[in-house]
């Protein structure tokens, strides 16, 4: 987020600002990939081997992360900046995903549409 609300978020934001500074100064080009909650789309096992009962807009499959990273490394354009990787059909309603599709020519292959969505907090 542009205005981080945690130390974790602040460190990510600062890393992106350092990257953007060096890209704009012409020192090098590079991208930051913002990756969502890593979960296997086949069985909803997360990166900690916990089984999830349902999904939300933050989910992404590890294979899509690899595809997004390959797209970032092999894009023929001078892509600089931050790009969001997600795997849920509702990702675009929460994240600015158009630049990722346009600049990196990447969209998720594993969309989690066959799993139930998390219940909204009451």
SELO-322783 format. One record per residue: residue number from 1; residue in one letter; x, y, z of N, C-alpha, C in turn. Coordinates in Angstrom, 3 decimals. Example, Ala and Ser with C-alpha at 12.3 -4.5 7.8 and 13.67 -1.06 7.14 Angstrom:
BEGIN
   pos   code        n_u        n_v        n_w       ca_u       ca_v       ca_w        c_u        c_v        c_w
     1      A     13.190     -5.690      7.800     12.300     -4.500      7.800     13.200     -3.300      7.800
     2      S     12.850     -2.250      7.080     13.670     -1.060      7.140     12.900      0.030      7.870
//
This chain:
BEGIN
   pos   code        n_u        n_v        n_w       ca_u       ca_v       ca_w        c_u        c_v        c_w
     1      X      0.820     -1.209      0.000      0.000      0.000      0.000      0.856      1.262      0.000
     2      X      0.314      2.326     -0.509      1.041      3.604     -0.543      1.302      4.111      0.872
     3      X      0.414      3.841      1.795      0.569      4.230      3.189      0.597      2.966      4.048
     4      X      1.758      2.382      4.273      1.840      1.134      5.045      1.276      1.304      6.451
     5      X      0.709      0.224      6.965      0.111      0.256      8.302      0.821     -0.682      9.277
     6      X      1.934     -1.276      8.832      2.693     -2.172      9.705      4.173     -2.060      9.362
     7      X      5.018     -2.577     10.244      6.456     -2.583      9.966      6.742     -3.427      8.727
     8      X      6.082     -4.550      8.609      6.246     -5.407      7.432      5.898     -4.632      6.154
     9      X      4.736     -3.981      6.163      4.325     -3.202      5.006      5.283     -2.063      4.706
    10      X      5.806     -1.438      5.756      6.764     -0.356      5.576      8.045     -0.855      4.909
    11      X      8.555     -2.012      5.331      9.781     -2.533      4.712      9.565     -2.842      3.238
    12      X      8.413     -3.371      2.893      8.114     -3.646      1.473      8.024     -2.336      0.692
    13      X      7.350     -1.368      1.258      7.204     -0.063      0.614      8.573      0.592      0.386
    14      X      9.430      0.548      1.395     10.764      1.152      1.264     11.608      0.437      0.217
    15      X     11.506     -0.875      0.160     12.231     -1.630     -0.876     11.793     -1.185     -2.269
    16      X     10.505     -1.007     -2.447      9.985     -0.561     -3.743     10.440      0.863     -4.052
    17      X     10.491      1.718     -3.047     10.957      3.096     -3.259     12.434      3.121     -3.653
    18      X     13.249      2.277     -3.027     14.662      2.193     -3.396     14.802      1.695     -4.828
    19      X     14.060      0.683     -5.186     14.082      0.173     -6.557     13.675      1.268     -7.536
    20      X     12.576      1.958     -7.255     12.105      3.016     -8.154     13.127      4.138     -8.290
    21      X     13.783      4.501     -7.200     14.815      5.532     -7.250     15.917      5.146     -8.237
    22      X     16.432      3.940     -8.105     17.532      3.507     -8.971     17.093      3.331    -10.426
    23      X     15.864      2.893    -10.636     15.354      2.776    -12.001     15.235      4.147    -12.660
    24      X     14.674      5.110    -11.943     14.508      6.464    -12.490     15.849      7.163    -12.693
    25      X     16.829      6.839    -11.858     18.165      7.434    -11.996     18.960      6.778    -13.119
    26      X     18.425      5.708    -13.701     19.096      5.037    -14.807     20.186      4.074    -14.388
    27      X     20.243      3.736    -13.105     21.268      2.808    -12.632     21.010      1.391    -13.114
    28      X     19.761      1.003    -13.168     19.346     -0.315    -13.667     17.840     -0.306    -13.813
    29      X     17.297     -1.351    -14.410     15.848     -1.500    -14.462     15.485     -2.737    -13.653
    30      X     14.312     -2.722    -13.113     13.871     -3.846    -12.306     12.426     -3.691    -11.902
    31      X     11.863     -4.762    -11.421     10.477     -4.740    -10.980     10.371     -5.353     -9.588
    32      X      9.373     -4.918     -8.868      8.982     -5.543     -7.604      7.695     -6.297     -7.881
    33      X      7.647     -7.536     -7.464      6.436     -8.340     -7.619      5.767     -8.461     -6.259
    34      X      4.553     -7.973     -6.173      3.776     -8.128     -4.941      2.992     -9.421     -5.080
    35      X      3.325    -10.348     -4.215      2.773    -11.696     -4.302      1.750    -11.892     -3.188
    36      X      0.648    -12.499     -3.555     -0.436    -12.729     -2.608     -0.146    -13.960     -1.734
    37      X     -1.175    -14.492     -1.104     -1.071    -15.619     -0.179     -0.813    -16.907     -0.958
    38      X      0.351    -17.499     -0.773      0.782    -18.663     -1.557      0.035    -19.910     -1.094
    39      X     -0.743    -20.470     -2.011     -1.567    -21.641     -1.727     -1.629    -22.514     -2.978
    40      X     -1.578    -23.818     -2.798     -1.684    -24.747     -3.915     -3.143    -24.771     -4.377
    41      X     -3.383    -24.419     -5.619     -4.752    -24.365     -6.141     -5.375    -25.746     -6.286
    42      X     -4.550    -26.790     -6.292     -5.080    -28.149     -6.435     -5.734    -28.663     -5.160
    43      X     -5.188    -28.279     -3.984     -5.704    -28.846     -2.736     -5.810    -27.844     -1.581
    44      X     -5.571    -26.567     -1.844     -5.643    -25.484     -0.855     -4.676    -25.669      0.316
    45      X     -3.522    -26.247      0.063     -2.476    -26.329      1.075     -1.613    -25.090      0.927
    46      X     -1.414    -24.356      2.032     -0.625    -23.133      1.934      0.875    -23.441      2.048
    47      X      1.682    -22.403      1.996      3.134    -22.583      1.995      3.657    -23.158      3.305
    48      X      2.820    -23.187      4.335      3.186    -23.779      5.621      2.614    -25.190      5.772
    49      X      2.075    -25.721      4.677      1.457    -27.050      4.630      0.165    -27.137      5.449
    50      X     -0.493    -25.977      5.661     -1.794    -25.969      6.322     -2.880    -26.074      5.264
    51      X     -3.881    -26.849      5.534     -5.020    -27.011      4.639     -6.012    -25.880      4.881
    52      X     -6.364    -25.153      3.847     -7.343    -24.068      3.956     -8.711    -24.583      3.540
    53      X     -9.796    -24.182      4.224    -11.134    -24.642      3.848    -11.766    -23.811      2.728
    54      X    -11.260    -22.584      2.518    -11.868    -21.675      1.548    -10.812    -20.660      1.102
    55      X    -11.196    -19.825      0.152    -10.242    -18.895     -0.457    -10.759    -17.460     -0.404
    56      X     -9.835    -16.514     -0.694    -10.227    -15.109     -0.839     -9.370    -14.481     -1.936
    57      X     -9.547    -13.211     -2.177     -8.914    -12.523     -3.304     -7.394    -12.499     -3.216
    58      X     -6.813    -12.820     -2.088     -5.372    -12.733     -1.916     -4.621    -13.994     -2.340
    59      X     -5.294    -15.051     -2.720     -4.641    -16.324     -3.002     -3.916    -16.333     -4.354
    60      X     -2.800    -17.061     -4.394     -2.075    -17.306     -5.640     -1.363    -18.652     -5.532
    61      X     -1.335    -19.371     -6.631     -0.648    -20.656     -6.692      0.837    -20.432     -6.947
    62      X      1.677    -21.275     -6.361      3.134    -21.152     -6.514      3.558    -21.214     -7.980
    63      X      2.829    -21.971     -8.798      3.157    -22.063    -10.223      2.892    -20.746    -10.939
    64      X      1.886    -20.008    -10.484      1.640    -18.687    -11.056      2.710    -17.691    -10.626
    65      X      3.243    -17.841     -9.414      4.343    -16.975     -8.991      5.538    -17.199     -9.911
    66      X      5.838    -18.462    -10.198      6.945    -18.770    -11.112      6.685    -18.173    -12.489
    67      X      5.462    -18.302    -12.985      5.125    -17.726    -14.288      5.248    -16.216    -14.308
    68      X      4.818    -15.568    -13.232      4.939    -14.115    -13.138      6.387    -13.668    -13.078
    69      X      7.214    -14.413    -12.345      8.641    -14.077    -12.260      9.316    -14.249    -13.618
    70      X      8.995    -15.320    -14.303      9.558    -15.531    -15.648      9.116    -14.418    -16.581
    71      X      7.852    -14.030    -16.504      7.353    -12.930    -17.347      8.107    -11.640    -17.047
    72      X      8.357    -11.364    -15.773      9.078    -10.139    -15.402     10.514    -10.170    -15.920
    73      X     11.135    -11.333    -15.895     12.529    -11.452    -16.342     12.681    -11.444    -17.856
    74      X     11.651    -11.848    -18.561     11.787    -12.014    -20.010     10.989    -11.013    -20.836
    75      X     10.318    -10.078    -20.175      9.548     -9.099    -20.938     10.480     -8.293    -21.831
    76      X     10.028     -7.996    -23.015     10.861     -7.265    -23.967     10.841     -5.761    -23.770
    77      X     10.016     -5.277    -22.863      9.934     -3.840    -22.649     10.726     -3.454    -21.415
    78      X     10.941     -2.193    -21.232     11.654     -1.697    -20.065     10.654     -1.517    -18.929
    79      X     10.275     -2.648    -18.334      9.291     -2.621    -17.254      9.987     -2.259    -15.955
    80      X      9.534     -1.201    -15.334     10.026     -0.785    -14.023      8.829     -0.549    -13.134
    81      X      8.989     -0.814    -11.860      7.917     -0.519    -10.931      7.423     -1.739    -10.196
    82      X      6.215     -1.633     -9.672      5.619     -2.684     -8.858      4.470     -3.316     -9.616
    83      X      4.435     -4.643     -9.593      3.398     -5.402    -10.281      2.786     -6.401     -9.311
    84      X      1.461     -6.528     -9.375      0.732     -7.405     -8.472      0.482     -8.753     -9.139
    85      X      0.771     -9.829     -8.400      0.457    -11.178     -8.842     -0.622    -11.730     -7.914
    86      X     -1.670    -12.267     -8.484     -2.780    -12.820     -7.712     -3.338    -13.998     -8.485
    87      X     -4.201    -14.781     -7.855     -4.781    -15.910     -8.560     -6.280    -16.046     -8.413
    88      X     -6.910    -15.161     -7.685     -8.351    -15.252     -7.439     -9.107    -14.325     -8.385
    89      X    -10.272    -14.742     -8.781    -11.076    -13.954     -9.733    -11.387    -12.549     -9.217
    90      X    -11.391    -12.347     -7.896    -11.675    -11.029     -7.329    -10.425    -10.171     -7.140
    91      X     -9.249    -10.693     -7.470     -8.015     -9.919     -7.330     -8.090     -8.545     -7.979
    92      X     -8.576     -8.455     -9.228     -8.629     -7.142     -9.882     -9.528     -6.117     -9.203
    93      X    -10.449     -6.535     -8.350    -11.277     -5.561     -7.642    -10.538     -4.963     -6.445
    94      X     -9.436     -5.592     -6.031     -8.659     -5.125     -4.880     -7.277     -4.609     -5.252
    95      X     -6.784     -5.007     -6.404     -5.417     -4.691     -6.819     -5.411     -4.066     -8.204
    96      X     -4.400     -3.268     -8.477     -4.230     -2.700     -9.811     -3.487     -3.729    -10.670
    97      X     -4.249     -4.599    -11.334     -3.657     -5.713    -12.071     -3.471     -5.432    -13.563
    98      X     -4.056     -4.371    -14.074     -3.943     -4.059    -15.511     -2.488     -3.890    -15.943
    99      X     -1.651     -3.145    -15.196     -0.248     -3.017    -15.614      0.489     -4.358    -15.685
   100      X      0.154     -5.272    -14.803      0.787     -6.595    -14.825      0.440     -7.308    -16.118
   101      X     -0.832     -7.307    -16.478     -1.260     -7.963    -17.718     -0.683     -7.253    -18.942
   102      X     -0.680     -5.938    -18.914     -0.208     -5.158    -20.062      1.312     -5.212    -20.218
   103      X      2.042     -4.869    -19.165      3.499     -4.745    -19.270      4.213     -6.090    -19.240
   104      X      3.776     -6.970    -18.356      4.449     -8.260    -18.227      3.796     -9.341    -19.080
   105      X      2.631     -9.014    -19.626      1.859     -9.962    -20.428      1.609    -11.251    -19.627
   106      X      1.209    -11.054    -18.374      0.969    -12.177    -17.473     -0.402    -12.075    -16.842
   107      X     -1.084    -13.194    -16.816     -2.323    -13.354    -16.057     -2.260    -14.725    -15.386
   108      X     -2.970    -14.907    -14.286     -2.890    -16.188    -13.583     -3.531    -17.328    -14.376
   109      X     -2.966    -18.515    -14.207     -3.536    -19.716    -14.827     -4.377    -20.503    -13.826
   110      X     -4.098    -20.330    -12.541     -4.794    -21.059    -11.482     -5.664    -20.061    -10.732
   111      X     -6.990    -20.164    -10.908     -7.863    -19.087    -10.436     -8.681    -19.394     -9.185
   112      X     -8.593    -20.580     -8.629     -9.270    -20.930     -7.385    -10.795    -20.864     -7.485
   113      X    -11.338    -20.818     -8.696    -12.791    -20.670     -8.840    -13.566    -21.921     -8.432
   114      X    -12.898    -23.047     -8.313    -13.604    -24.265     -7.926    -13.651    -24.462     -6.397
   115      X    -13.146    -23.490     -5.635    -13.154    -23.571     -4.184    -14.112    -22.545     -3.592
   116      X    -14.696    -22.843     -2.422    -15.603    -21.848     -1.803    -14.836    -20.618     -1.316
   117      X    -15.497    -19.491     -1.369    -14.910    -18.242     -0.862    -15.039    -18.179      0.652
   118      X    -14.083    -17.480      1.278    -14.159    -17.222      2.719    -15.474    -16.510      3.018
   119      X    -16.018    -16.788      4.182    -17.214    -16.059      4.617    -16.789    -14.663      5.055
   120      X    -17.558    -13.637      4.710    -17.224    -12.287      5.163    -17.252    -12.198      6.683
   121      X    -16.376    -11.369      7.221    -16.351    -11.150      8.680    -17.651    -10.494      9.112
   122      X    -18.184    -10.936     10.250    -19.454    -10.346     10.705    -19.249     -9.212     11.647
//
